[in-house]
Amino acid sequence: MCGSLAGFNGVCVGSPVEVIKTRVMSAAPGEYKNPIDCAYKMFKNEGISSFYKGFAPNVVKLSLWNSVCFVLFE
């Protein structure tokens, strides 16, 4: 249970940063000035939900990983 909650919280905090990083890395040259510009354009054009694309698969992945890691570590 703790591993699943840790995975969920990790995705809640880390997902926006990961989505911004992915978009900046895959953007055409000159599309974004910096990550803050990317975040501003995402929020302006697509809304807050754009920061959490791929949320469910990431929660499943991190929850399973943390659950196994906590059991094996202890």
Residue pairs with C-beta under 8 A, 6 or more apart in sequence:
2 66
2 70
3 63
3 65
3 66
3 67
3 68
3 69
3 70
3 71
4 63
4 66
4 67
6 62
6 63
6 66
6 70
7 59
7 61
7 62
7 63
7 64
7 65
7 66
7 67
8 59
8 62
8 63
10 62
10 66
11 55
11 58
11 59
11 62
15 51
15 52
15 54
15 55
15 58
16 39
16 51
16 52
18 58
19 42
19 50
19 51
19 52
19 53
19 54
20 35
20 38
20 39
20 42
20 51
21 35
23 32
23 38
23 42
24 32
24 34
24 35
24 38
27 38
32 38
32 41
39 51
42 50
42 51
43 50
43 51
